[in-house]
Amino acid sequence: MKSLITIWLSMLSILGIANASNTTNTFSNPLRDQNGSDPFLVFIEPYYYLLTTTWRDVQLTRSRTLAGFKPGIGSATSETKLIYKMANPNPAGGNDVWAPELHNLNGTWYIYFSQDRKSWVLPGASDPWDWGTRVYSDVDRTQVHQEWGIDGTVVTIPKWGEYFVWSCMTNSTSTTQGQEVEELQSLCISPLDTPTSIGQFYTLSQPLETWERVEIPVNEGPAGLYHGDRVWIAYAASFCKTPDYSIGLLAWDGVSDPLNSTSWTKSKGPVFISANGNFGTAHNGFFTSPDGTETWNIYHATPNANGSCGADRQTFAQVVNWDEDGTPEFGAPVRAGEVLSVPSGEI
């Protein structure tokens, strides 16, 4: 009887059901195999918090381990709650919810998201998990910016403060080969005056490089990256329904006004591209390991070699390395199922 109990407990442990800790100190991707697009994750002791959407809502899941987010395993080691649900979804699309993010501003947590191709924020909460007993709806949201704008994020610049960065529509500053000036999906930046309002905004980046213009010229999905006092903004370039959807990088010069586009240097090409059976590896975020020593890249990818803008996009996570000069090295997307060490400090 004792041996049978031992075997049973071992089986439970393998399945991740015996307890919420990761006894192997490893995990594999994807963390989500469906509806894994535009991922955002943050670690707040003792949980990881992952925001996702089914395009009609905002869902918040917490887990003590990355493996806890995986289907099957996650049902026993994570919790999910519905935070927001749109009141009148359009069956044909057009008012979809995209890119939810969770940010702490002056001790209060705020959820930013896109809907109706606008940027919105929900009322703040004192705890990242405690959003009250009811589900928020359209009447509870506040529009951050009045014009077309998606994928809003908060970027903190040392000695300068918080800024709202999002994907906006701008006119190109020059013509190409005699063509008319075109409207471009670009990146804009503005001071974050309050958690629900911004100041004057400026164009930060436009998709003028060849690698940013595959099928459709696009800059979207900005995400702040920090290392010491250095700041970068990663972003997604080109159209999501292509394998060339990739991550570009803007580097702040560390001195000049962040509202000035000349204060930022664009990477000479994409810094993270499709590889190892994963395509469209972009619209990412960054999170810090539980012990604060590592920075991790969380991004979506699809097994579809043509790229995808749909629900088949999956959520992946892998560590960011740093070159000797302190610049980030993203490496190549890991293959699905590859066994990785968990973030440093994970229980």
C-alpha positions in Angstrom: 0.0 0.0 0.0 2.8 2.4 0.8 4.4 1.8 -2.6 1.1 2.5 -4.3 0.7 5.8 -2.4 4.2 6.8 -3.3 3.6 6.1 -7.0 0.4 8.1 -6.9 2.0 11.1 -5.3 4.8 10.9 -7.8 2.3 11.0 -10.7 0.6 14.0 -9.2 3.9 15.8 -8.8 4.7 15.2 -12.4 1.4 16.7 -13.5 2.0 19.7 -11.3 -1.0 18.9 -9.1 0.6 17.9 -5.9 1.5 21.4 -5.0 1.9 24.9 -6.4 5.7 24.9 -6.4 7.8 23.9 -9.3 10.0 21.2 -7.9 12.0 20.7 -11.1 13.1 24.3 -11.4 12.3 24.1 -15.2 9.4 24.9 -17.5 8.6 24.9 -21.2 6.8 27.2 -23.6 4.2 28.1 -24.6 2.7 29.3 -21.4 -0.6 29.8 -23.3 -1.3 27.8 -26.5 -4.5 29.8 -27.5 -5.5 33.4 -27.0 -1.9 34.2 -26.1 -1.5 37.5 -28.0 -0.1 40.8 -26.6 1.0 39.2 -23.3 1.9 41.3 -20.3 3.3 39.8 -17.1 4.6 41.3 -13.8 6.0 39.6 -10.7 4.7 41.0 -7.4 5.8 38.9 -4.4 4.8 36.1 -4.2 2.9 35.9 -7.5 3.3 36.3 -11.2 0.4 38.2 -12.7 -0.5 37.6 -16.4 -3.1 39.7 -18.3 -4.8 38.2 -21.2 -7.9 38.7 -23.4 -10.3 36.8 -25.5 -10.9 40.0 -27.4 -14.1 40.6 -25.5 -12.7 41.0 -21.9 -9.7 41.5 -19.7 -8.6 38.5 -17.6 -6.1 38.4 -14.8 -4.3 35.2 -13.8 -1.9 34.8 -10.9 0.6 31.9 -10.3 3.6 31.3 -8.1 5.4 29.7 -11.1 5.6 30.2 -14.8 4.6 26.6 -15.3 1.4 27.3 -13.5 0.1 29.3 -16.4 0.3 26.3 -18.8 -3.0 24.6 -19.7 -3.7 21.6 -17.6 -1.0 22.3 -15.0 -2.3 25.8 -14.5 -5.8 24.6 -13.5 -4.4 23.4 -10.2 -1.7 26.0 -9.5 -3.1 29.3 -10.7 -6.2 31.4 -10.3 -8.0 33.5 -13.0 -10.6 36.2 -12.5 -12.5 38.3 -15.0 -11.8 42.0 -14.5 -13.5 43.6 -17.5 -16.1 42.6 -20.0 -17.3 44.7 -22.9 -21.0 45.5 -22.8 -21.9 45.2 -26.5 -19.4 43.2 -28.5 -19.7 43.4 -32.2 -19.8 39.8 -33.7 -18.0 41.1 -36.8 -15.2 42.6 -34.7 -14.0 46.2 -34.8 -14.5 46.9 -31.1 -12.1 44.2 -29.9 -10.2 44.4 -26.6 -6.4 44.2 -27.0 -3.2 44.5 -25.1 -4.2 44.8 -21.4 -1.4 45.9 -19.0 -1.0 46.3 -15.3 1.0 49.3 -13.9 1.7 50.7 -10.4 1.5 54.4 -10.2 2.1 56.0 -6.8 1.1 52.9 -5.0 -2.1 52.3 -7.0 -2.5 49.6 -9.7 -4.1 50.5 -13.0 -5.1 48.4 -15.9 -4.7 49.9 -19.4 -6.1 48.3 -22.5 -7.2 49.0 -26.0 -10.8 48.8 -27.3 -12.6 50.5 -30.2 -9.1 51.4 -31.4 -8.8 53.7 -28.4 -6.7 53.6 -25.2 -8.6 53.1 -21.9 -7.8 52.7 -18.2 -9.9 51.2 -15.4 -10.2 52.7 -11.9 -7.2 51.9 -9.7 -6.9 49.3 -7.0 -4.7 49.2 -4.0 -3.8 45.5 -4.6 -3.0 43.9 -8.0 -5.5 41.1 -7.3 -8.3 43.0 -5.4 -10.5 44.6 -8.0 -13.7 44.3 -6.0 -16.6 41.8 -6.4 -18.1 43.0 -9.6 -16.8 42.8 -13.2 -16.1 46.2 -14.8 -17.8 47.2 -18.0 -17.7 50.0 -20.6 -19.1 52.6 -18.2 -16.2 52.1 -15.8 -13.4 52.9 -18.3 -11.7 56.2 -18.9 -10.4 57.2 -22.3 -6.7 58.2 -22.0 -6.4 59.7 -25.5 -9.2 61.0 -27.7 -7.9 60.0 -31.1 -7.1 56.6 -32.7 -4.6 54.9 -30.4 -3.9 51.3 -29.3 -1.4 49.3 -27.3 -0.8 52.0 -24.6 1.9 51.4 -22.0 3.6 53.4 -19.2 7.3 54.0 -19.5 9.3 55.5 -16.6 12.3 57.6 -17.5 14.8 58.3 -14.6 14.7 61.9 -13.4 12.0 62.7 -16.0 8.9 60.8 -14.8 6.2 58.6 -16.3 5.2 58.8 -20.0 2.4 57.2 -21.9 3.5 55.6 -25.1 1.1 54.1 -27.7 0.6 53.2 -31.3 -0.9 56.2 -33.1 -1.6 57.4 -36.7 0.6 60.1 -38.1 1.6 61.5 -41.5 5.0 60.6 -42.8 7.4 63.6 -42.7 8.7 63.0 -46.2 7.5 61.5 -49.5 9.1 58.4 -51.0 9.8 58.1 -54.7 7.4 60.9 -55.5 4.5 59.3 -53.7 2.0 61.3 -51.7 2.5 61.7 -48.0 1.1 58.6 -46.3 -0.7 58.0 -43.0 1.4 55.7 -40.9 0.8 53.6 -37.8 3.5 55.0 -35.6 4.5 55.4 -32.0 3.5 58.5 -30.0 4.7 59.7 -26.5 3.2 62.1 -24.0 3.8 63.0 -20.3 1.4 61.0 -18.1 -0.2 63.9 -16.2 -2.4 61.6 -14.1 -3.0 57.9 -14.4 -6.1 58.7 -16.5 -4.9 61.7 -18.6 -1.9 62.8 -20.7 -0.4 66.1 -21.9 0.7 67.2 -25.3 1.8 64.3 -27.4 4.7 63.9 -29.9 5.6 61.4 -32.6 8.3 59.1 -31.3 8.9 56.7 -34.2 7.5 56.1 -37.7 7.8 52.9 -39.7 10.1 54.2 -42.4 12.6 51.4 -42.6 12.1 48.5 -44.9 11.9 45.9 -42.1 9.1 47.9 -40.5 7.0 48.0 -43.7 6.3 44.4 -44.6 2.8 44.2 -46.2 1.7 47.2 -44.0 4.0 49.8 -42.4 3.5 49.4 -38.6 5.0 50.4 -35.3 2.9 49.1 -32.4 3.0 47.3 -29.0 5.6 49.5 -27.2 7.2 48.1 -24.0 9.7 49.7 -21.7 13.0 47.9 -21.0 15.3 49.0 -18.1 18.9 48.2 -17.2 20.5 50.4 -14.5 19.7 53.9 -15.6 19.4 53.0 -19.3 16.0 52.8 -21.0 14.8 51.3 -24.2 11.4 51.0 -25.8 10.8 47.7 -27.7 8.1 47.7 -30.3 6.5 45.4 -32.9 7.2 46.2 -36.5 5.4 45.3 -39.8 2.0 43.6 -40.1 1.1 40.9 -37.6 -0.2 38.6 -40.3 3.3 38.0 -41.7 6.3 36.0 -40.5 8.2 39.3 -40.6 6.3 40.7 -37.6 9.3 41.4 -35.3 10.7 43.4 -32.5 12.6 46.7 -33.0 14.2 48.8 -30.3 14.5 52.5 -29.5 17.4 53.5 -27.2 17.1 56.6 -25.1 20.3 58.7 -25.0 20.0 59.1 -21.2 20.2 62.9 -21.2 17.8 64.6 -23.6 14.1 65.2 -23.4 12.3 61.9 -23.9 9.5 63.7 -25.9 12.1 64.5 -28.6 12.4 61.7 -31.2 16.0 62.8 -31.6 16.7 61.6 -28.0 16.1 58.0 -29.2 18.1 55.8 -31.6 16.4 53.1 -33.6 18.0 49.7 -34.0 19.4 49.2 -37.5 17.1 46.2 -37.9 14.9 43.9 -35.9 16.4 42.6 -32.7 14.1 39.5 -32.4 12.8 37.6 -35.4 10.9 34.4 -36.3 12.9 31.2 -35.8 12.7 27.6 -34.5 9.1 27.1 -35.7 7.8 30.3 -34.1 6.6 33.1 -36.4 5.5 36.7 -35.8 7.5 36.8 -32.6 6.6 40.3 -31.4 4.3 42.5 -29.4 6.2 41.7 -26.2 6.6 42.9 -22.6 9.3 42.5 -20.0 9.2 41.3 -16.4 11.8 40.9 -13.6 12.6 37.6 -12.0 11.4 37.0 -8.4 14.9 37.9 -7.0 15.3 40.9 -9.2 18.5 39.7 -11.0 17.1 38.9 -14.4 15.0 40.5 -17.1 12.6 38.3 -19.1 11.0 38.8 -22.5 7.4 37.7 -22.8 6.0 37.7 -26.3 3.6 36.1 -28.6 4.3 33.8 -31.5 2.4 31.5 -33.9 3.3 28.1 -35.4 1.7 29.4 -38.6 4.5 30.0 -41.1 2.5 32.8 -42.7 2.1 34.7 -39.5 -1.2 35.4 -37.7 -3.2 38.1 -36.1 -5.6 35.5 -34.6 -6.3 33.4 -31.6 -3.7 30.8 -32.6 -0.9 33.1 -31.2 0.8 31.6 -28.2 2.6 33.1 -25.2 6.3 32.5 -24.7 8.8 33.7 -22.1 12.6 33.6 -22.2 15.5 35.5 -20.4 17.1 38.6 -21.8 20.9 38.5 -21.7 23.2 41.6 -21.6 26.3 42.4 -23.7 29.4 43.7 -22.0 28.5 47.2 -23.0 25.1 46.8 -21.2 22.9 46.5 -24.3 20.2 43.8 -24.4 20.7 40.6 -26.3 17.4 38.8 -27.1 18.8 35.8 -28.8 16.4 33.6 -30.9 12.9 32.5 -30.0 13.0 29.2 -28.2 11.4 26.2 -29.7 8.1 25.1 -28.3 8.6 22.4 -25.7 12.2 23.2 -25.1 13.0 22.9 -21.4 14.3 26.1 -19.7 15.4 27.0 -16.3 12.8 29.0 -14.3 13.4 32.7 -13.5 16.0 33.2 -10.8 14.4 33.1 -7.3 11.3 31.3 -8.4 10.0 29.0 -5.6 
